[in-house]
Amino acid sequence: IIMVMSWWYRLVVLVYFATHIPITIMIDAQAIFPENLYPKQLKDLLRWHVVRHNDFLMDTKPIWFRSIVCAEVVLQMPFFFIAVYHLMVAKHRRIRTGFLIYSAHVCTTMVPILGSFLTSRSFDSEKQRWTLIAIYSPYLLIPLSLLLTFSEIKEEQEQDDHGRQAQ
């Protein structure tokens, strides 16, 4: 367990959240928003991914998957901006509870997604299955590491100019 966020771990987490913003808006949200909102290039990029990796969830968009994407857009995405800011200014301990809620939520949503990939018979090869699992895995592994990290870190309280805890 990482007890204190080292500079390199904080950088990895910062990149994770910073890159998650455009991925959510430009790729993931295509599962829930009308097709006409997206330029051809983004639709083509998603189609390439779906065909290349046999991402049948992004292709068929079952209701349970769309519900998860909706939660990503509505609940998680606002936190991405908060996390990026606090990670950049090294005040991530102030939002410990936010990291714990985000991490527990994402880990839970990734179980049915990865479970679908693990049990599906639609892949052309095991390489294709494991490539898709590898693409999605950071969205389980990084939140899981955050859950473990922030469960061990105490929330930092604001302090006034004299080092006393602010009211």
C-alpha positions in Angstrom: 0.0 0.0 0.0 1.3 3.4 -0.9 1.0 5.3 2.4 2.0 8.7 1.0 1.6 9.8 -2.5 5.0 10.1 -4.1 5.6 12.6 -6.8 5.6 9.9 -9.5 2.4 8.2 -8.3 0.7 11.6 -8.1 1.8 12.3 -11.6 0.4 8.9 -12.8 -2.9 9.7 -11.1 -2.9 13.3 -12.5 -2.4 12.0 -16.0 -5.2 9.4 -15.5 -7.7 12.1 -14.5 -6.5 14.7 -17.0 -6.8 12.2 -19.9 -10.1 10.8 -18.6 -11.8 14.1 -19.3 -11.4 14.1 -23.1 -11.9 10.3 -23.3 -15.2 10.6 -21.4 -16.4 13.5 -23.5 -15.2 12.4 -27.0 -15.4 8.6 -26.8 -17.4 7.1 -23.8 -20.2 9.6 -24.0 -21.0 8.5 -27.5 -22.7 5.6 -25.9 -25.4 7.9 -24.4 -25.6 11.0 -26.6 -27.1 11.4 -30.0 -24.7 10.6 -32.9 -25.2 14.0 -34.5 -23.4 15.7 -31.6 -20.1 14.1 -32.7 -17.9 15.0 -35.7 -17.2 12.2 -38.2 -13.6 11.8 -37.0 -14.7 10.9 -33.4 -17.3 8.6 -34.7 -14.8 6.9 -37.0 -12.3 6.6 -34.1 -14.9 4.9 -32.0 -15.9 2.6 -34.8 -12.3 1.7 -35.4 -11.9 0.8 -31.8 -15.2 -1.3 -31.7 -14.2 -3.2 -34.8 -10.5 -3.6 -34.0 -11.0 -4.8 -30.4 -14.5 -6.2 -30.7 -15.8 -3.9 -28.0 -19.3 -5.3 -28.1 -20.4 -3.1 -25.2 -19.7 0.1 -27.1 -21.2 -1.4 -30.2 -24.5 -2.8 -28.8 -24.8 -0.4 -25.8 -26.9 -2.5 -23.5 -29.0 -0.4 -21.0 -26.9 -1.4 -18.0 -23.8 -0.2 -19.9 -25.4 3.1 -20.9 -26.4 3.5 -17.2 -22.7 3.2 -16.2 -21.6 5.6 -18.9 -24.3 8.1 -17.8 -23.0 7.9 -14.2 -19.5 8.4 -15.6 -20.6 11.6 -17.4 -22.9 13.0 -14.6 -21.2 11.9 -11.4 -17.6 11.1 -12.2 -16.6 13.7 -14.8 -17.1 16.7 -12.5 -14.8 15.0 -10.0 -12.1 14.6 -12.7 -11.7 18.4 -12.8 -11.6 18.6 -9.0 -9.0 15.8 -8.8 -6.8 17.4 -11.5 -6.8 20.7 -9.7 -6.0 19.2 -6.2 -3.4 16.9 -7.6 -1.7 19.8 -9.4 -1.5 21.9 -6.3 -0.6 18.9 -4.1 -3.7 19.3 -2.0 -5.1 15.9 -2.8 -5.5 15.0 0.9 -8.1 17.7 1.3 -10.5 15.7 -1.0 -9.7 12.2 0.5 -13.5 11.4 0.8 -14.0 12.3 -2.9 -11.2 10.0 -3.9 -12.7 7.2 -1.8 -16.2 7.7 -3.2 -15.0 7.9 -6.8 -12.7 4.9 -6.4 -15.3 2.6 -4.8 -17.9 3.6 -7.5 -15.6 3.0 -10.4 -14.3 -0.3 -9.1 -17.8 -1.5 -8.7 -18.8 -0.4 -12.2 -15.8 -2.1 -13.8 -16.8 -5.6 -12.4 -19.7 -6.2 -14.8 -17.7 -4.6 -17.7 -14.6 -6.8 -17.3 -16.8 -9.8 -16.4 -18.6 -9.4 -19.7 -15.3 -9.4 -21.5 -14.0 -12.4 -19.6 -17.1 -14.6 -20.2 -18.0 -13.5 -23.8 -17.7 -15.9 -26.7 -17.7 -13.2 -29.3 -14.0 -12.6 -29.5 -12.1 -13.8 -32.6 -9.1 -14.7 -30.4 -7.8 -14.7 -26.9 -5.4 -12.0 -27.9 -8.4 -9.8 -28.9 -10.1 -10.5 -25.5 -7.0 -9.7 -23.5 -6.2 -6.6 -25.5 -9.7 -5.2 -24.8 -9.3 -6.2 -21.1 -5.9 -4.4 -21.1 -7.5 -1.3 -22.5 -10.2 -1.2 -19.8 -8.0 -2.4 -16.9 -6.4 0.9 -15.9 -10.0 2.1 -15.1 -10.1 -0.6 -12.4 -6.4 -0.7 -11.3 -5.9 3.0 -10.8 -9.1 3.5 -8.8 -8.3 0.4 -6.8 -4.9 1.8 -6.0 -6.5 5.1 -5.0 -9.0 3.3 -2.8 -6.2 1.5 -1.0 -4.0 4.7 -0.8 -6.7 7.0 0.5 -8.1 4.5 3.0 -4.7 4.8 4.7 -4.3 8.6 4.5 -6.0 11.0 6.9 -7.9 13.9 5.4 -5.9 17.1 5.6 -7.8 20.0 7.3 -7.6 23.6 6.2 -5.4 25.6 8.6 -5.5 29.3 9.3 -2.5 31.6 9.0 -1.3 30.5 12.4 -1.3 26.8 11.7 -4.6 26.2 13.6 -7.4 24.1 12.1 -9.9 26.4 10.4 -13.5 26.3 11.6 
